[in-house]
């Protein structure tokens, strides 16, 4: 098949593929494990506390799926919740999808612009998809040719995009997280062409073909070794694809999540991977998602915020739009929605990872950048109540949330932009001490306040007119 034919197939099918791009991802949402095992390594514990201080982070999902602008990777999975055009045979669809590598050419890629946009939003660490489930590598791995540095972008000076993204964000003092998918649907050691691919799991009996699975374990180890040794300092190894796990970790809770579970164990030897990673990157945090045990150093509820506060480290993973990767005309949250989510997450003891998908040309959607700027404007004035804070026993009263640090308490009152600026606010619980200075962080003004019937009433300045997503106050 010549290049012109491939391009015609790709262009002809792109419109068909987009038709289901906004399909609900109800069956590939990672749940939160109810169990938590705290790390014992003092370096990991120290880095984890540093990580908990950051509060607001960016997750960048980018790969060949950005070319047609469809759901990341999952369209090639054959589970019954996924919809594809019925006139296209499944194997033909997979071939088309694999061939997107031949047209993925992000000529406008500028990682410094990405880092600037994230910094302007008040974000403090990065998680970048070095490889998603489809197996397309966004780094210059030597273990496979299915990678960004082997296609039309290979001669670009920043073709090894992972390296340059990490460097750009390090220059902004971001913590660095490497997202890596444990399953690899492009690998013959995971999805073997001898058999059909009925679901997300590997498609052959590991007990019958141990050699093939051992080759996959070797392949995975070698790729992670590359990331741990060739890409500078990394703070978090963010492992997705929680169905790749030892069978003994599949308990009733995991079964209740409803994902298909094979009869064999998909054990990739995390002990060996962890030993290698922590030798190369002392203190590195592991986020082996949903695999409760020593390598799930923090939990990652997806597309939701826990109902109540949690004491153990956790991170809500929320996309800015309806999708993780780039989809045209995506439905982005407003800055008000994001700020309200962030306040709630932080008051409940977590961090918030906000997902953004760059376009196939290497740029962020302009609408997304505008939202990020608005979030940053709020955090620039009110970030004291967010960054490096911890929870209080009483963390919420109505639409007021509370945080604390260094002997100070903070009350963050959520407001709606369409309403008029309030003249006063009030809350119960976490009342200021007698004689305490109560300050409006947005302006730095010390405000008048009084307590009546165990409720504090705070009087805003008479000339206060600004409408903001949330009013933040500090007091003792």
C-alpha positions as CSV (number, residue, x, y, z in Angstrom):
1,X,0.0,0.0,0.0
2,X,1.6,3.3,-1.1
3,X,1.5,6.5,1.0
4,X,-1.2,8.1,-1.2
5,X,-3.5,5.2,-0.6
6,X,-2.9,5.2,3.1
7,X,-3.5,8.9,3.3
8,X,-6.8,8.5,1.4
9,X,-8.0,5.8,3.7
10,X,-7.1,7.9,6.7
11,X,-8.8,11.0,5.4
12,X,-11.9,9.0,4.3
13,X,-12.4,7.4,7.7
14,X,-11.6,10.4,9.9
15,X,-15.2,11.8,9.6
16,X,-16.7,8.4,10.5
17,X,-14.5,8.1,13.5
18,X,-15.4,11.5,14.9
19,X,-19.1,10.4,15.1
20,X,-18.6,8.6,18.4
21,X,-15.8,10.7,19.8
22,X,-17.8,12.1,22.6
23,X,-19.2,8.7,23.7
24,X,-19.4,8.3,27.5
25,X,-16.4,6.6,28.9
26,X,-18.5,4.9,31.6
27,X,-16.7,1.5,31.4
28,X,-13.0,2.7,31.4
29,X,-13.2,5.0,34.4
30,X,-10.7,3.9,37.1
31,X,-12.3,3.6,40.5
32,X,-10.7,4.4,43.9
33,X,-9.4,1.5,45.9
34,X,-10.8,1.4,49.4
35,X,-7.5,0.0,50.8
36,X,-4.3,2.1,51.2
37,X,-0.8,1.0,52.2
38,X,1.4,3.9,53.2
39,X,5.0,3.8,52.0
40,X,7.8,3.2,54.4
41,X,10.8,4.6,52.5
42,X,11.6,8.0,54.1
43,X,12.6,9.5,50.7
44,X,9.2,8.5,49.3
45,X,7.3,9.8,52.3
46,X,9.1,13.1,52.1
47,X,8.4,13.4,48.3
48,X,4.8,12.5,48.9
49,X,4.4,15.3,51.4
50,X,6.0,17.7,48.9
51,X,3.6,16.3,46.2
52,X,0.6,17.0,48.5
53,X,1.6,20.6,48.8
54,X,1.3,21.2,45.1
55,X,-2.5,20.8,44.9
56,X,-3.1,21.7,41.2
57,X,-1.7,19.8,38.3
58,X,-1.9,19.3,34.6
59,X,-2.4,15.9,32.8
60,X,-1.6,16.0,29.1
61,X,-3.1,13.3,27.0
62,X,-1.5,13.4,23.5
63,X,-1.0,10.8,20.9
64,X,-2.1,9.6,17.4
65,X,-5.8,9.8,18.5
66,X,-5.4,13.6,18.3
67,X,-5.2,13.4,14.4
68,X,-8.9,12.4,13.9
69,X,-9.8,13.9,17.3
70,X,-11.4,10.8,18.9
71,X,-11.4,9.0,22.2
72,X,-7.9,8.1,23.2
73,X,-7.0,4.4,22.4
74,X,-10.3,2.9,23.4
75,X,-11.8,2.9,20.0
76,X,-9.7,-0.1,19.0
77,X,-10.8,-2.1,22.0
78,X,-13.6,-4.5,21.3
79,X,-15.7,-4.3,24.5
80,X,-19.5,-3.9,24.0
81,X,-19.7,-0.3,25.4
82,X,-17.6,1.0,22.4
83,X,-19.5,2.1,19.3
84,X,-18.0,2.1,15.8
85,X,-19.4,2.5,12.4
86,X,-21.0,-0.8,11.5
87,X,-19.9,-0.7,7.9
88,X,-16.2,-1.0,8.9
89,X,-14.8,-4.4,9.8
90,X,-13.1,-4.4,13.2
91,X,-9.7,-5.5,11.9
92,X,-9.9,-2.9,9.1
93,X,-10.6,-0.2,11.7
94,X,-7.6,-1.3,13.8
95,X,-5.3,-1.1,10.7
96,X,-6.6,2.4,10.0
97,X,-6.0,3.4,13.6
98,X,-2.4,2.0,13.6
99,X,-1.7,3.9,10.4
100,X,-2.4,7.3,11.9
101,X,1.2,7.3,12.9
102,X,2.0,8.0,9.2
103,X,0.2,11.4,9.3
104,X,0.8,12.5,12.9
105,X,3.1,15.5,12.4
106,X,2.8,18.1,15.1
107,X,4.8,20.9,13.3
108,X,3.7,23.6,15.8
109,X,4.8,21.7,18.9
110,X,6.3,24.2,21.4
111,X,6.6,22.7,24.9
112,X,7.7,26.0,26.4
113,X,4.3,27.4,25.4
114,X,2.6,24.5,27.2
115,X,4.6,25.1,30.3
116,X,3.8,28.8,30.2
117,X,0.1,28.1,29.9
118,X,0.2,25.7,32.8
119,X,2.3,28.0,35.0
120,X,-0.1,30.9,34.2
121,X,-3.0,28.6,35.4
122,X,-1.3,28.2,38.8
123,X,-0.5,24.5,38.2
124,X,2.5,23.0,40.0
125,X,3.2,19.6,38.5
126,X,2.9,17.7,35.2
127,X,1.7,14.2,34.2
128,X,2.4,13.5,30.5
129,X,1.3,10.4,28.6
130,X,4.6,8.8,27.4
131,X,2.5,5.9,26.1
132,X,-1.3,5.2,26.2
133,X,-3.0,1.8,25.8
134,X,-2.7,1.9,22.0
135,X,1.1,1.4,22.4
136,X,2.1,4.5,20.4
137,X,5.2,5.8,22.1
138,X,5.6,9.5,22.6
139,X,9.3,9.0,23.5
140,X,12.3,7.6,21.6
141,X,12.1,4.1,22.9
142,X,14.5,1.6,21.5
143,X,12.1,-1.3,22.2
144,X,9.7,-0.6,19.4
145,X,9.4,1.3,16.1
146,X,5.8,2.5,16.8
147,X,6.8,5.9,18.1
148,X,6.8,9.6,17.4
149,X,10.5,9.6,16.4
150,X,9.9,7.1,13.6
151,X,7.1,8.9,11.7
152,X,6.9,12.2,9.7
153,X,8.0,14.2,12.8
154,X,11.2,12.3,13.2
155,X,13.5,15.0,11.8
156,X,12.2,17.8,13.9
157,X,14.7,19.0,16.5
158,X,12.2,18.3,19.3
159,X,11.0,14.9,17.9
160,X,11.6,13.2,21.2
161,X,8.6,15.1,22.6
162,X,8.7,13.6,26.1
163,X,12.2,14.7,26.7
164,X,11.5,18.3,25.7
165,X,8.2,18.5,27.5
166,X,9.8,17.3,30.7
167,X,12.7,19.9,30.3
168,X,10.3,22.7,29.6
169,X,8.2,22.0,32.7
170,X,11.3,21.5,34.9
171,X,12.4,25.0,33.9
172,X,9.2,26.2,35.6
173,X,10.0,24.2,38.7
174,X,7.2,21.7,38.1
175,X,7.2,18.3,39.6
176,X,7.4,15.7,36.7
177,X,5.1,12.7,36.3
178,X,5.6,10.1,33.6
179,X,2.2,8.5,32.6
180,X,2.8,5.0,31.2
181,X,0.2,2.4,30.2
182,X,1.0,-1.1,31.4
183,X,-1.1,-2.7,28.7
184,X,0.2,-2.2,25.1
185,X,-2.3,-3.2,22.5
186,X,0.2,-2.7,19.7
187,X,2.6,-5.2,21.1
188,X,2.5,-8.8,19.8
189,X,3.5,-9.8,23.3
190,X,0.2,-8.4,24.6
191,X,-2.3,-8.5,21.8
192,X,-1.1,-11.5,19.7
193,X,-2.3,-11.6,16.1
194,X,-2.9,-15.4,16.5
195,X,-6.1,-14.6,18.4
196,X,-8.9,-12.1,18.3
197,X,-8.8,-9.1,20.7
198,X,-12.1,-9.4,22.6
199,X,-11.4,-6.9,25.4
200,X,-8.8,-4.8,27.1
201,X,-6.8,-7.7,28.5
202,X,-4.0,-9.6,26.8
203,X,-5.6,-12.1,24.4
204,X,-3.8,-15.3,25.0
205,X,-3.6,-17.7,28.0
206,X,-0.4,-16.7,29.9
207,X,-0.3,-20.2,31.5
208,X,-0.1,-21.8,28.1
209,X,2.4,-19.3,26.6
210,X,4.6,-18.1,29.5
211,X,7.5,-17.3,27.1
212,X,5.4,-14.7,25.3
213,X,4.3,-13.1,28.6
214,X,7.9,-13.1,29.8
215,X,8.8,-11.2,26.7
216,X,6.1,-8.6,27.4
217,X,7.5,-8.2,31.0
218,X,11.0,-7.7,29.6
219,X,9.7,-5.2,27.0
220,X,7.8,-3.3,29.7
221,X,10.8,-3.3,32.1
222,X,13.1,-2.1,29.4
223,X,10.8,0.8,28.4
224,X,10.4,1.9,32.0
225,X,14.1,1.7,32.4
226,X,14.6,4.0,29.5
227,X,12.2,6.6,31.0
228,X,13.8,6.3,34.5
229,X,17.4,6.7,33.2
230,X,17.3,8.8,30.0
231,X,14.8,11.6,30.7
232,X,16.1,13.5,33.7
233,X,14.6,13.8,37.2
234,X,11.1,12.2,37.5
235,X,9.0,12.6,40.6
236,X,6.0,10.3,39.8
237,X,5.6,7.1,37.8
238,X,1.9,7.2,36.9
239,X,1.0,3.7,35.8
240,X,-2.4,3.3,34.0
241,X,-4.2,0.2,33.0
242,X,-5.0,-1.3,36.4
243,X,-6.2,-4.5,34.9
244,X,-2.6,-5.5,34.4
245,X,-2.0,-6.8,37.9
246,X,-1.2,-10.0,39.8
247,X,-4.3,-12.2,40.1
248,X,-4.0,-12.3,43.9
249,X,-4.8,-8.6,44.0
250,X,-8.2,-9.1,42.3
251,X,-10.6,-9.1,45.2
252,X,-14.3,-8.7,45.5
253,X,-14.0,-4.9,45.2
254,X,-12.1,-5.2,42.0
255,X,-14.6,-7.7,40.6
256,X,-17.4,-5.3,41.5
257,X,-16.0,-2.6,39.3
258,X,-17.2,-4.7,36.3
259,X,-14.2,-4.8,34.0
260,X,-13.4,-8.1,32.3
261,X,-10.9,-10.2,34.3
262,X,-9.0,-13.1,32.7
263,X,-8.4,-16.5,34.3
264,X,-4.6,-15.9,34.4
265,X,-2.4,-13.5,36.2
266,X,-1.2,-10.4,34.3
267,X,1.7,-9.9,36.7
268,X,4.5,-7.7,35.3
269,X,6.8,-7.9,38.3
270,X,6.3,-4.5,39.9
271,X,8.9,-5.4,42.6
272,X,11.6,-5.6,39.9
273,X,10.3,-2.4,38.2
274,X,10.1,-0.5,41.5
275,X,13.7,-1.5,42.5
276,X,15.0,-0.3,39.2
277,X,13.0,2.9,39.3
278,X,14.0,3.9,42.8
279,X,17.6,3.2,42.2
280,X,17.5,5.5,39.2
281,X,15.1,8.0,40.8
282,X,15.4,7.9,44.6
283,X,12.2,8.6,46.4
284,X,10.0,8.4,43.2
285,X,6.3,8.1,43.9
286,X,4.4,5.3,42.3
287,X,0.8,5.7,41.3
288,X,0.0,2.1,40.2
289,X,-3.7,2.9,39.8
290,X,-6.2,0.7,41.7
291,X,-3.6,-2.0,42.5
292,X,-3.8,-1.5,46.2
293,X,-0.5,-2.3,47.9
294,X,3.0,-0.9,48.2
295,X,3.0,0.7,44.7
296,X,-0.2,2.7,44.9
297,X,1.4,5.6,46.9
298,X,-1.6,7.8,46.3
299,X,-5.1,7.0,45.0
300,X,-6.6,8.4,41.8
301,X,-10.4,8.6,41.7
302,X,-11.3,9.4,38.0
303,X,-14.0,11.9,36.8
304,X,-15.3,12.4,40.4
305,X,-14.6,14.0,43.7
306,X,-15.0,11.7,46.8
307,X,-18.1,12.4,48.8
308,X,-16.2,13.0,52.0
309,X,-12.7,14.1,52.9
310,X,-10.0,11.4,52.9
311,X,-6.9,11.2,55.1
312,X,-4.7,9.2,52.8
313,X,-3.1,10.9,49.8
314,X,-5.3,11.1,46.7
315,X,-5.8,13.0,43.5
316,X,-9.0,13.6,41.6
317,X,-8.4,13.2,37.8
318,X,-10.8,15.5,36.0
319,X,-10.7,16.4,32.3
320,X,-11.2,20.1,31.3
321,X,-13.7,18.9,28.7
322,X,-15.7,15.8,28.2
323,X,-12.6,14.0,26.8
324,X,-9.1,13.4,28.0
325,X,-7.5,13.8,24.5
326,X,-8.3,16.4,21.9
327,X,-11.8,16.3,20.4
328,X,-13.1,19.1,18.2
329,X,-15.7,21.3,19.8
330,X,-15.3,19.7,23.2
331,X,-17.4,20.9,26.0
332,X,-14.9,22.7,28.3
333,X,-15.7,23.5,31.9
334,X,-15.8,27.1,32.8
335,X,-13.1,28.5,35.1
336,X,-15.7,28.9,37.8
337,X,-16.5,25.1,37.6
338,X,-12.8,24.2,37.8
339,X,-12.1,26.6,40.7
340,X,-15.1,25.2,42.6
341,X,-13.9,21.7,42.0
342,X,-10.3,22.6,43.1
343,X,-11.6,24.2,46.3
344,X,-13.7,21.1,47.2
345,X,-10.8,18.7,46.4
346,X,-8.3,20.6,48.5
347,X,-10.7,21.0,51.4
348,X,-11.2,17.2,51.3
349,X,-7.5,16.6,51.5
350,X,-6.7,15.9,47.8
351,X,-4.9,17.2,44.8
352,X,-6.6,17.9,41.4
353,X,-5.2,16.7,38.1
354,X,-6.8,18.6,35.3
355,X,-6.7,16.9,31.9
356,X,-6.0,18.8,28.6
357,X,-5.6,17.3,25.1
358,X,-3.3,19.1,22.6
359,X,-4.3,19.2,19.0
360,X,-2.5,17.1,16.4
361,X,-0.4,20.1,15.3
362,X,1.1,20.4,18.8
363,X,-0.9,23.3,20.1
364,X,-3.4,23.6,23.0
365,X,-7.0,24.5,22.0
366,X,-7.3,28.3,22.4
367,X,-10.5,27.9,24.4
368,X,-8.7,25.8,26.9
369,X,-5.9,28.3,27.3
370,X,-8.4,31.0,28.0
371,X,-9.9,29.0,30.8
372,X,-6.5,28.3,32.2
373,X,-5.7,32.0,32.3
374,X,-8.8,32.8,34.3
375,X,-8.1,30.0,36.8
376,X,-4.6,31.5,37.2
377,X,-5.9,34.9,37.9
378,X,-8.0,33.6,40.8
379,X,-5.1,31.5,42.2
380,X,-2.7,34.4,42.0
381,X,-4.8,36.3,44.5
382,X,-6.1,33.4,46.5
383,X,-3.6,30.6,46.2
384,X,-2.5,31.1,49.9
385,X,-5.7,29.2,50.9
386,X,-4.9,26.4,48.4
387,X,-1.2,25.6,48.2
388,X,0.6,23.6,51.0
389,X,-2.6,23.5,53.0
390,X,-4.2,20.5,54.8
391,X,-7.7,19.6,55.9
392,X,-9.5,20.4,59.1
393,X,-11.8,18.1,61.0
394,X,-14.7,20.3,60.1
395,X,-14.0,21.0,56.4
396,X,-17.3,22.3,55.1
397,X,-20.3,24.4,55.9
398,X,-22.8,24.8,53.1
399,X,-20.9,26.2,50.2
400,X,-18.0,27.3,52.4
401,X,-14.9,25.1,52.6
402,X,-12.0,25.3,55.1
403,X,-8.2,24.7,54.9
404,X,-5.3,25.3,57.2
405,X,-1.5,25.8,57.3
406,X,1.1,27.3,59.6
407,X,-1.3,28.3,62.4
408,X,-3.7,30.0,60.0
409,X,-7.2,28.9,58.9
410,X,-8.9,29.7,55.6
411,X,-12.5,29.9,54.7
412,X,-13.3,29.8,51.0
413,X,-16.9,30.8,50.1
414,X,-18.1,29.6,46.7
415,X,-20.1,32.2,44.8
416,X,-21.8,32.3,41.4
417,X,-20.5,34.9,38.9
418,X,-24.0,35.8,37.6
419,X,-24.9,37.0,41.1
420,X,-24.2,40.4,42.5
421,X,-21.1,40.8,44.7
422,X,-22.2,39.9,48.3
423,X,-22.1,42.6,51.0
424,X,-21.4,40.0,53.7
425,X,-20.8,36.3,54.1
426,X,-21.2,33.9,57.1
427,X,-20.4,30.4,58.3
428,X,-20.6,28.2,61.3
429,X,-17.7,26.1,62.6
430,X,-14.0,27.1,62.5
431,X,-14.8,30.5,64.0
432,X,-12.0,33.1,64.3
433,X,-10.5,33.6,67.7
434,X,-11.3,36.6,69.7
435,X,-9.2,39.5,68.4
436,X,-8.2,37.7,65.2
437,X,-7.5,39.6,62.0
438,X,-9.7,38.3,59.3
439,X,-8.3,39.2,55.8
440,X,-9.9,39.0,52.4
441,X,-7.0,37.5,50.3
442,X,-8.2,39.0,47.1
443,X,-7.5,42.5,48.2
444,X,-5.4,42.1,51.4
445,X,-8.0,44.1,53.4
446,X,-8.7,43.4,57.0
447,X,-12.4,43.1,57.5
448,X,-14.9,43.6,60.2
449,X,-16.5,40.5,61.6
450,X,-18.8,39.4,64.5
451,X,-20.1,36.2,66.0
452,X,-23.8,35.7,66.6
453,X,-25.3,32.4,67.7
454,X,-22.1,30.5,66.9
455,X,-22.0,31.9,63.4
456,X,-19.4,34.4,62.1
457,X,-20.7,37.2,60.0
458,X,-18.0,38.9,57.8
459,X,-18.7,42.4,56.4
460,X,-17.2,43.0,53.0
461,X,-15.9,46.5,52.1
462,X,-18.7,48.9,51.2
463,X,-17.2,49.5,47.8
464,X,-16.5,45.8,47.0
465,X,-18.0,45.1,43.6
466,X,-15.8,42.4,42.1
467,X,-17.6,39.1,41.2
468,X,-15.3,36.1,41.8
469,X,-15.8,32.3,41.7
470,X,-14.8,32.1,45.4
471,X,-14.0,34.5,48.2
472,X,-11.1,33.4,50.4
473,X,-10.4,34.7,53.9
474,X,-7.6,34.0,56.3
475,X,-7.8,34.2,60.1
476,X,-6.5,32.7,63.3
